[in-house]
Amino acid sequence: MMMLRAVFMGRTIGGAAIAVKRPVARARPLCQIADMTRDLVNDTCAPLPGAECSDPWGGGHDAWKVGGKMFASTGAKGDGVSVKTPDIETAQMLIDAGVGIKAPYFHRSWIMIPFGGDADELRHRIEVSYDLVRSGLTKKLQASLPPRSP
C-alpha cells in the first residue's frame, strides 16, 4: 500500500519536510492586492474608522492597525487571520469551541480564525478585536479618530 503525502507551503503530512520556494516580498502589502482568501478580512477591516494596513515584517504579512496598534494580522501563508480577544480565558474558550486556534507568534490572548469557516464569526471577531485595541488607546488618540458607527 502506498503512503500519500500532502504538501502545503513546505510542510508535509506523513513524511519529511520538503523545501518550497516562497515568492519574493512584494512592494505593496497584500491587503492592497486582490486575493480571494483575504477579501473578507480586507472588506471587514478597511471601513473601520482609522484602520490602516501595512506589511511591517515584509514577505506578504498584512497587519491591520488602529492608532498604530495591531488588531488583525494575516500571515504570508494566508491561511487565516489572527485577532485579539479580551483575555487568555476567552481565547482558550474560543479555541476549545473550535472557533479558532492559538495564533502563532502572538500572545495567548490572540487566536487565529482559519479561512473557510463561518464568515459572520470572522467579521465579529475582527470587530471585537478592533474595539478592544481602540479602547486601549490613549484618550487623546481615541478622540483624534473618526467615531465608530454602530
PyMOL CGO cylinders between C-alpha atoms (Angstrom):
from pymol import cmd
from pymol.cgo import CYLINDER

trace = [
    CYLINDER, 0.00, 0.00, 0.00, 1.38, 3.38, -0.99, 0.3, 1, 1, 1, 1, 1, 1,
    CYLINDER, 1.38, 3.38, -0.99, 1.61, 6.24, 1.52, 0.3, 1, 1, 1, 1, 1, 1,
    CYLINDER, 1.61, 6.24, 1.52, 0.43, 9.54, 0.10, 0.3, 1, 1, 1, 1, 1, 1,
    CYLINDER, 0.43, 9.54, 0.10, 1.90, 12.77, 1.35, 0.3, 1, 1, 1, 1, 1, 1,
    CYLINDER, 1.90, 12.77, 1.35, 0.09, 16.07, 1.40, 0.3, 1, 1, 1, 1, 1, 1,
    CYLINDER, 0.09, 16.07, 1.40, 2.42, 19.01, 0.83, 0.3, 1, 1, 1, 1, 1, 1,
    CYLINDER, 2.42, 19.01, 0.83, 1.38, 22.57, 1.61, 0.3, 1, 1, 1, 1, 1, 1,
    CYLINDER, 1.38, 22.57, 1.61, 3.77, 25.53, 1.79, 0.3, 1, 1, 1, 1, 1, 1,
    CYLINDER, 3.77, 25.53, 1.79, 6.82, 23.46, 2.65, 0.3, 1, 1, 1, 1, 1, 1,
    CYLINDER, 6.82, 23.46, 2.65, 5.11, 21.17, 5.17, 0.3, 1, 1, 1, 1, 1, 1,
    CYLINDER, 5.11, 21.17, 5.17, 4.29, 17.53, 4.72, 0.3, 1, 1, 1, 1, 1, 1,
    CYLINDER, 4.29, 17.53, 4.72, 1.86, 15.28, 6.44, 0.3, 1, 1, 1, 1, 1, 1,
    CYLINDER, 1.86, 15.28, 6.44, 3.20, 11.80, 6.94, 0.3, 1, 1, 1, 1, 1, 1,
    CYLINDER, 3.20, 11.80, 6.94, 6.73, 12.42, 5.73, 0.3, 1, 1, 1, 1, 1, 1,
    CYLINDER, 6.73, 12.42, 5.73, 9.84, 14.57, 5.77, 0.3, 1, 1, 1, 1, 1, 1,
    CYLINDER, 9.84, 14.57, 5.77, 9.69, 18.30, 5.15, 0.3, 1, 1, 1, 1, 1, 1,
    CYLINDER, 9.69, 18.30, 5.15, 10.16, 19.48, 1.60, 0.3, 1, 1, 1, 1, 1, 1,
    CYLINDER, 10.16, 19.48, 1.60, 11.62, 22.89, 0.83, 0.3, 1, 1, 1, 1, 1, 1,
    CYLINDER, 11.62, 22.89, 0.83, 9.33, 25.07, -1.25, 0.3, 1, 1, 1, 1, 1, 1,
    CYLINDER, 9.33, 25.07, -1.25, 10.50, 28.33, -2.76, 0.3, 1, 1, 1, 1, 1, 1,
    CYLINDER, 10.50, 28.33, -2.76, 8.45, 31.25, -1.48, 0.3, 1, 1, 1, 1, 1, 1,
    CYLINDER, 8.45, 31.25, -1.48, 7.72, 34.29, -3.63, 0.3, 1, 1, 1, 1, 1, 1,
    CYLINDER, 7.72, 34.29, -3.63, 9.91, 37.34, -3.25, 0.3, 1, 1, 1, 1, 1, 1,
    CYLINDER, 9.91, 37.34, -3.25, 8.47, 40.04, -0.96, 0.3, 1, 1, 1, 1, 1, 1,
    CYLINDER, 8.47, 40.04, -0.96, 6.06, 42.32, -2.76, 0.3, 1, 1, 1, 1, 1, 1,
    CYLINDER, 6.06, 42.32, -2.76, 6.47, 46.08, -2.86, 0.3, 1, 1, 1, 1, 1, 1,
    CYLINDER, 6.47, 46.08, -2.86, 2.87, 46.65, -1.72, 0.3, 1, 1, 1, 1, 1, 1,
    CYLINDER, 2.87, 46.65, -1.72, 1.12, 44.98, 1.22, 0.3, 1, 1, 1, 1, 1, 1,
    CYLINDER, 1.12, 44.98, 1.22, -1.02, 42.06, 0.13, 0.3, 1, 1, 1, 1, 1, 1,
    CYLINDER, -1.02, 42.06, 0.13, -4.06, 43.85, 1.56, 0.3, 1, 1, 1, 1, 1, 1,
    CYLINDER, -4.06, 43.85, 1.56, -3.88, 46.12, -1.49, 0.3, 1, 1, 1, 1, 1, 1,
    CYLINDER, -3.88, 46.12, -1.49, -3.80, 43.19, -3.91, 0.3, 1, 1, 1, 1, 1, 1,
    CYLINDER, -3.80, 43.19, -3.91, -6.99, 41.29, -4.71, 0.3, 1, 1, 1, 1, 1, 1,
    CYLINDER, -6.99, 41.29, -4.71, -6.74, 37.80, -3.24, 0.3, 1, 1, 1, 1, 1, 1,
    CYLINDER, -6.74, 37.80, -3.24, -9.75, 35.59, -2.56, 0.3, 1, 1, 1, 1, 1, 1,
    CYLINDER, -9.75, 35.59, -2.56, -8.51, 34.34, 0.81, 0.3, 1, 1, 1, 1, 1, 1,
    CYLINDER, -8.51, 34.34, 0.81, -8.02, 37.87, 2.15, 0.3, 1, 1, 1, 1, 1, 1,
    CYLINDER, -8.02, 37.87, 2.15, -11.00, 39.67, 0.63, 0.3, 1, 1, 1, 1, 1, 1,
    CYLINDER, -11.00, 39.67, 0.63, -13.31, 39.10, 3.59, 0.3, 1, 1, 1, 1, 1, 1,
    CYLINDER, -13.31, 39.10, 3.59, -10.68, 40.37, 6.06, 0.3, 1, 1, 1, 1, 1, 1,
    CYLINDER, -10.68, 40.37, 6.06, -9.95, 43.42, 3.91, 0.3, 1, 1, 1, 1, 1, 1,
    CYLINDER, -9.95, 43.42, 3.91, -13.66, 44.17, 3.37, 0.3, 1, 1, 1, 1, 1, 1,
    CYLINDER, -13.66, 44.17, 3.37, -14.23, 43.98, 7.13, 0.3, 1, 1, 1, 1, 1, 1,
    CYLINDER, -14.23, 43.98, 7.13, -11.15, 45.95, 8.27, 0.3, 1, 1, 1, 1, 1, 1,
    CYLINDER, -11.15, 45.95, 8.27, -10.97, 48.72, 5.64, 0.3, 1, 1, 1, 1, 1, 1,
    CYLINDER, -10.97, 48.72, 5.64, -14.19, 50.55, 6.60, 0.3, 1, 1, 1, 1, 1, 1,
    CYLINDER, -14.19, 50.55, 6.60, -13.35, 50.61, 10.33, 0.3, 1, 1, 1, 1, 1, 1,
    CYLINDER, -13.35, 50.61, 10.33, -12.54, 54.21, 11.37, 0.3, 1, 1, 1, 1, 1, 1,
    CYLINDER, -12.54, 54.21, 11.37, -8.81, 54.86, 11.40, 0.3, 1, 1, 1, 1, 1, 1,
    CYLINDER, -8.81, 54.86, 11.40, -7.89, 51.34, 10.19, 0.3, 1, 1, 1, 1, 1, 1,
    CYLINDER, -7.89, 51.34, 10.19, -4.67, 51.12, 8.20, 0.3, 1, 1, 1, 1, 1, 1,
    CYLINDER, -4.67, 51.12, 8.20, -2.95, 48.18, 6.55, 0.3, 1, 1, 1, 1, 1, 1,
    CYLINDER, -2.95, 48.18, 6.55, 0.79, 47.63, 6.33, 0.3, 1, 1, 1, 1, 1, 1,
    CYLINDER, 0.79, 47.63, 6.33, 3.38, 44.90, 5.85, 0.3, 1, 1, 1, 1, 1, 1,
    CYLINDER, 3.38, 44.90, 5.85, 5.67, 45.58, 8.83, 0.3, 1, 1, 1, 1, 1, 1,
    CYLINDER, 5.67, 45.58, 8.83, 7.76, 42.40, 8.60, 0.3, 1, 1, 1, 1, 1, 1,
    CYLINDER, 7.76, 42.40, 8.60, 7.94, 42.12, 4.82, 0.3, 1, 1, 1, 1, 1, 1,
    CYLINDER, 7.94, 42.12, 4.82, 7.25, 38.96, 2.91, 0.3, 1, 1, 1, 1, 1, 1,
    CYLINDER, 7.25, 38.96, 2.91, 3.49, 39.44, 2.50, 0.3, 1, 1, 1, 1, 1, 1,
    CYLINDER, 3.49, 39.44, 2.50, 2.18, 39.83, 6.04, 0.3, 1, 1, 1, 1, 1, 1,
    CYLINDER, 2.18, 39.83, 6.04, -0.87, 42.08, 6.39, 0.3, 1, 1, 1, 1, 1, 1,
    CYLINDER, -0.87, 42.08, 6.39, -1.16, 43.97, 9.67, 0.3, 1, 1, 1, 1, 1, 1,
    CYLINDER, -1.16, 43.97, 9.67, -4.35, 45.96, 10.21, 0.3, 1, 1, 1, 1, 1, 1,
    CYLINDER, -4.35, 45.96, 10.21, -3.82, 48.68, 12.80, 0.3, 1, 1, 1, 1, 1, 1,
    CYLINDER, -3.82, 48.68, 12.80, -5.75, 51.44, 14.51, 0.3, 1, 1, 1, 1, 1, 1,
    CYLINDER, -5.75, 51.44, 14.51, -3.79, 54.22, 16.20, 0.3, 1, 1, 1, 1, 1, 1,
    CYLINDER, -3.79, 54.22, 16.20, -0.58, 52.32, 15.43, 0.3, 1, 1, 1, 1, 1, 1,
    CYLINDER, -0.58, 52.32, 15.43, -1.72, 49.21, 17.35, 0.3, 1, 1, 1, 1, 1, 1,
    CYLINDER, -1.72, 49.21, 17.35, -2.47, 45.96, 15.55, 0.3, 1, 1, 1, 1, 1, 1,
    CYLINDER, -2.47, 45.96, 15.55, -5.94, 44.43, 15.74, 0.3, 1, 1, 1, 1, 1, 1,
    CYLINDER, -5.94, 44.43, 15.74, -5.79, 41.89, 12.89, 0.3, 1, 1, 1, 1, 1, 1,
    CYLINDER, -5.79, 41.89, 12.89, -2.99, 40.13, 11.04, 0.3, 1, 1, 1, 1, 1, 1,
    CYLINDER, -2.99, 40.13, 11.04, -2.85, 37.75, 8.12, 0.3, 1, 1, 1, 1, 1, 1,
    CYLINDER, -2.85, 37.75, 8.12, 0.38, 35.84, 7.64, 0.3, 1, 1, 1, 1, 1, 1,
    CYLINDER, 0.38, 35.84, 7.64, 2.27, 35.25, 4.43, 0.3, 1, 1, 1, 1, 1, 1,
    CYLINDER, 2.27, 35.25, 4.43, 0.65, 31.80, 4.08, 0.3, 1, 1, 1, 1, 1, 1,
    CYLINDER, 0.65, 31.80, 4.08, -2.78, 33.40, 4.17, 0.3, 1, 1, 1, 1, 1, 1,
    CYLINDER, -2.78, 33.40, 4.17, -4.48, 30.51, 5.96, 0.3, 1, 1, 1, 1, 1, 1,
    CYLINDER, -4.48, 30.51, 5.96, -6.36, 32.65, 8.48, 0.3, 1, 1, 1, 1, 1, 1,
    CYLINDER, -6.36, 32.65, 8.48, -6.49, 35.92, 10.37, 0.3, 1, 1, 1, 1, 1, 1,
    CYLINDER, -6.49, 35.92, 10.37, -5.14, 36.47, 13.88, 0.3, 1, 1, 1, 1, 1, 1,
    CYLINDER, -5.14, 36.47, 13.88, -7.23, 38.67, 16.16, 0.3, 1, 1, 1, 1, 1, 1,
    CYLINDER, -7.23, 38.67, 16.16, -7.09, 39.87, 19.76, 0.3, 1, 1, 1, 1, 1, 1,
    CYLINDER, -7.09, 39.87, 19.76, -9.55, 38.61, 22.36, 0.3, 1, 1, 1, 1, 1, 1,
    CYLINDER, -9.55, 38.61, 22.36, -10.35, 40.28, 25.70, 0.3, 1, 1, 1, 1, 1, 1,
    CYLINDER, -10.35, 40.28, 25.70, -8.17, 37.86, 27.69, 0.3, 1, 1, 1, 1, 1, 1,
    CYLINDER, -8.17, 37.86, 27.69, -6.42, 34.49, 27.76, 0.3, 1, 1, 1, 1, 1, 1,
    CYLINDER, -6.42, 34.49, 27.76, -9.51, 32.73, 29.13, 0.3, 1, 1, 1, 1, 1, 1,
    CYLINDER, -9.51, 32.73, 29.13, -11.70, 33.98, 26.27, 0.3, 1, 1, 1, 1, 1, 1,
    CYLINDER, -11.70, 33.98, 26.27, -9.08, 32.90, 23.75, 0.3, 1, 1, 1, 1, 1, 1,
    CYLINDER, -9.08, 32.90, 23.75, -8.93, 29.42, 25.28, 0.3, 1, 1, 1, 1, 1, 1,
    CYLINDER, -8.93, 29.42, 25.28, -12.73, 29.17, 25.33, 0.3, 1, 1, 1, 1, 1, 1,
    CYLINDER, -12.73, 29.17, 25.33, -12.88, 30.07, 21.61, 0.3, 1, 1, 1, 1, 1, 1,
    CYLINDER, -12.88, 30.07, 21.61, -10.15, 27.53, 20.86, 0.3, 1, 1, 1, 1, 1, 1,
    CYLINDER, -10.15, 27.53, 20.86, -12.00, 24.84, 22.84, 0.3, 1, 1, 1, 1, 1, 1,
    CYLINDER, -12.00, 24.84, 22.84, -15.23, 25.72, 20.99, 0.3, 1, 1, 1, 1, 1, 1,
    CYLINDER, -15.23, 25.72, 20.99, -13.46, 25.21, 17.66, 0.3, 1, 1, 1, 1, 1, 1,
    CYLINDER, -13.46, 25.21, 17.66, -13.79, 28.84, 16.55, 0.3, 1, 1, 1, 1, 1, 1,
    CYLINDER, -13.79, 28.84, 16.55, -10.04, 29.25, 16.12, 0.3, 1, 1, 1, 1, 1, 1,
    CYLINDER, -10.04, 29.25, 16.12, -6.60, 28.02, 17.07, 0.3, 1, 1, 1, 1, 1, 1,
    CYLINDER, -6.60, 28.02, 17.07, -3.73, 29.58, 19.02, 0.3, 1, 1, 1, 1, 1, 1,
    CYLINDER, -3.73, 29.58, 19.02, -2.29, 32.38, 16.92, 0.3, 1, 1, 1, 1, 1, 1,
    CYLINDER, -2.29, 32.38, 16.92, 1.33, 31.58, 16.07, 0.3, 1, 1, 1, 1, 1, 1,
    CYLINDER, 1.33, 31.58, 16.07, 3.86, 34.17, 17.33, 0.3, 1, 1, 1, 1, 1, 1,
    CYLINDER, 3.86, 34.17, 17.33, 1.21, 36.13, 19.26, 0.3, 1, 1, 1, 1, 1, 1,
    CYLINDER, 1.21, 36.13, 19.26, 0.33, 36.44, 22.93, 0.3, 1, 1, 1, 1, 1, 1,
    CYLINDER, 0.33, 36.44, 22.93, -2.05, 33.81, 24.30, 0.3, 1, 1, 1, 1, 1, 1,
    CYLINDER, -2.05, 33.81, 24.30, -4.91, 36.32, 24.20, 0.3, 1, 1, 1, 1, 1, 1,
    CYLINDER, -4.91, 36.32, 24.20, -4.81, 36.17, 20.38, 0.3, 1, 1, 1, 1, 1, 1,
    CYLINDER, -4.81, 36.17, 20.38, -6.41, 33.47, 18.24, 0.3, 1, 1, 1, 1, 1, 1,
    CYLINDER, -6.41, 33.47, 18.24, -6.24, 32.65, 14.55, 0.3, 1, 1, 1, 1, 1, 1,
    CYLINDER, -6.24, 32.65, 14.55, -9.55, 32.23, 12.75, 0.3, 1, 1, 1, 1, 1, 1,
    CYLINDER, -9.55, 32.23, 12.75, -8.94, 29.88, 9.78, 0.3, 1, 1, 1, 1, 1, 1,
    CYLINDER, -8.94, 29.88, 9.78, -10.29, 30.91, 6.38, 0.3, 1, 1, 1, 1, 1, 1,
    CYLINDER, -10.29, 30.91, 6.38, -13.13, 28.81, 5.07, 0.3, 1, 1, 1, 1, 1, 1,
    CYLINDER, -13.13, 28.81, 5.07, -15.15, 28.91, 8.30, 0.3, 1, 1, 1, 1, 1, 1,
    CYLINDER, -15.15, 28.91, 8.30, -18.16, 30.98, 9.29, 0.3, 1, 1, 1, 1, 1, 1,
    CYLINDER, -18.16, 30.98, 9.29, -17.84, 34.43, 7.65, 0.3, 1, 1, 1, 1, 1, 1,
    CYLINDER, -17.84, 34.43, 7.65, -20.09, 36.09, 10.23, 0.3, 1, 1, 1, 1, 1, 1,
    CYLINDER, -20.09, 36.09, 10.23, -17.93, 34.79, 13.09, 0.3, 1, 1, 1, 1, 1, 1,
    CYLINDER, -17.93, 34.79, 13.09, -14.80, 36.05, 11.35, 0.3, 1, 1, 1, 1, 1, 1,
    CYLINDER, -14.80, 36.05, 11.35, -16.32, 39.52, 10.89, 0.3, 1, 1, 1, 1, 1, 1,
    CYLINDER, -16.32, 39.52, 10.89, -17.48, 39.58, 14.51, 0.3, 1, 1, 1, 1, 1, 1,
    CYLINDER, -17.48, 39.58, 14.51, -14.06, 38.57, 15.86, 0.3, 1, 1, 1, 1, 1, 1,
    CYLINDER, -14.06, 38.57, 15.86, -12.32, 41.26, 13.76, 0.3, 1, 1, 1, 1, 1, 1,
    CYLINDER, -12.32, 41.26, 13.76, -14.73, 43.92, 15.02, 0.3, 1, 1, 1, 1, 1, 1,
    CYLINDER, -14.73, 43.92, 15.02, -14.31, 42.80, 18.66, 0.3, 1, 1, 1, 1, 1, 1,
    CYLINDER, -14.31, 42.80, 18.66, -10.53, 42.93, 18.24, 0.3, 1, 1, 1, 1, 1, 1,
    CYLINDER, -10.53, 42.93, 18.24, -10.75, 46.41, 16.70, 0.3, 1, 1, 1, 1, 1, 1,
    CYLINDER, -10.75, 46.41, 16.70, -12.95, 47.67, 19.56, 0.3, 1, 1, 1, 1, 1, 1,
    CYLINDER, -12.95, 47.67, 19.56, -10.57, 46.18, 22.17, 0.3, 1, 1, 1, 1, 1, 1,
    CYLINDER, -10.57, 46.18, 22.17, -7.49, 47.76, 20.65, 0.3, 1, 1, 1, 1, 1, 1,
    CYLINDER, -7.49, 47.76, 20.65, -9.20, 51.09, 20.05, 0.3, 1, 1, 1, 1, 1, 1,
    CYLINDER, -9.20, 51.09, 20.05, -10.46, 51.24, 23.64, 0.3, 1, 1, 1, 1, 1, 1,
    CYLINDER, -10.46, 51.24, 23.64, -6.89, 50.67, 24.86, 0.3, 1, 1, 1, 1, 1, 1,
    CYLINDER, -6.89, 50.67, 24.86, -5.54, 53.72, 23.05, 0.3, 1, 1, 1, 1, 1, 1,
    CYLINDER, -5.54, 53.72, 23.05, -4.93, 56.95, 24.92, 0.3, 1, 1, 1, 1, 1, 1,
    CYLINDER, -4.93, 56.95, 24.92, -8.00, 59.20, 25.26, 0.3, 1, 1, 1, 1, 1, 1,
    CYLINDER, -8.00, 59.20, 25.26, -6.27, 61.83, 23.12, 0.3, 1, 1, 1, 1, 1, 1,
    CYLINDER, -6.27, 61.83, 23.12, -5.62, 59.35, 20.32, 0.3, 1, 1, 1, 1, 1, 1,
    CYLINDER, -5.62, 59.35, 20.32, -9.15, 57.94, 20.58, 0.3, 1, 1, 1, 1, 1, 1,
    CYLINDER, -9.15, 57.94, 20.58, -10.56, 61.45, 20.25, 0.3, 1, 1, 1, 1, 1, 1,
    CYLINDER, -10.56, 61.45, 20.25, -8.48, 62.07, 17.10, 0.3, 1, 1, 1, 1, 1, 1,
    CYLINDER, -8.48, 62.07, 17.10, -10.04, 59.05, 15.34, 0.3, 1, 1, 1, 1, 1, 1,
    CYLINDER, -10.04, 59.05, 15.34, -13.32, 59.21, 13.45, 0.3, 1, 1, 1, 1, 1, 1,
    CYLINDER, -13.32, 59.21, 13.45, -16.25, 57.94, 15.54, 0.3, 1, 1, 1, 1, 1, 1,
    CYLINDER, -16.25, 57.94, 15.54, -17.25, 54.28, 15.24, 0.3, 1, 1, 1, 1, 1, 1,
    CYLINDER, -17.25, 54.28, 15.24, -20.75, 53.95, 13.84, 0.3, 1, 1, 1, 1, 1, 1,
    CYLINDER, -20.75, 53.95, 13.84, -22.97, 51.31, 15.46, 0.3, 1, 1, 1, 1, 1, 1,
]
cmd.load_cgo(trace, "trace")
